[in-house]
Amino acid sequence: MPTTQSRLSFLAVPTTDTAHEGVKKLWAKAEANMGFVPNVFRAQSLNGEQFLAWWNYFNLLVNKEGSLQSAERELLAVVVSGLNRCVYCAVSHGAALREFDGDAAKADAVAVNWRQAELSEREQAMCAYAEKLTLRPAEMTEADLAPLRAVGFSDEQILELVQVIAMFNMTNRVSSALGFVPNPEYHTQSR
C-alpha cells in the first residue's frame, strides 16, 4: 500500500489517458505556464465536469483581475487555509502569497498565526473578518463589516472578500477530506 506522501489523493486520480478532454487541456496549460500540473488539478479531476465548473469559479475569484489585489486574495487564502489546517492550500497559496507579496517571513507567519505577522491595518481587518467567517459563521452580523469599511473597503470589495473566503473554506474541506498532497515545487517557490 502506498504511503500518503507517494499518492496525491485518497481517491483514484485520472491519468492523461483517462481524464476528461477539458481537464487534459487545463493540465497542458498549467504545465506550460507553471512548469508542472498542480496536484489539486489531478486529484479533483476524477469528476471532470464538476472539476471544470469549480475551476472556472475559482479562477474567476482568485486569478482574474477583481476588486481585491492578488496579494490580498492570497492573504485570505492562507489565513483561511491555516485556520482550517488544510495542508495543500496553506502550502500552495503560501507560495503564491510569497510570490505576490515578496515577503516569505510574512507568508509563513500568516499560515500559522496571522496575528504574529507584520500586517497593515487593512490586512489585519481582512484577516480578522476571514477568521470569524471561517470559525464562527453563524455569529456574523452587519456590524462585522464596520472594520472593513473603516479601512476603506467598498461594498464590491467586501463581496469579493466574502466570496474568496467562502471558496477557500469549501476547497479546504475537499482537499483535507481527500488527503490532497501539495506539489514539492510549492515548498521552494519564491523563497
Disulfide bonds with the S-S distance in Angstrom:
none
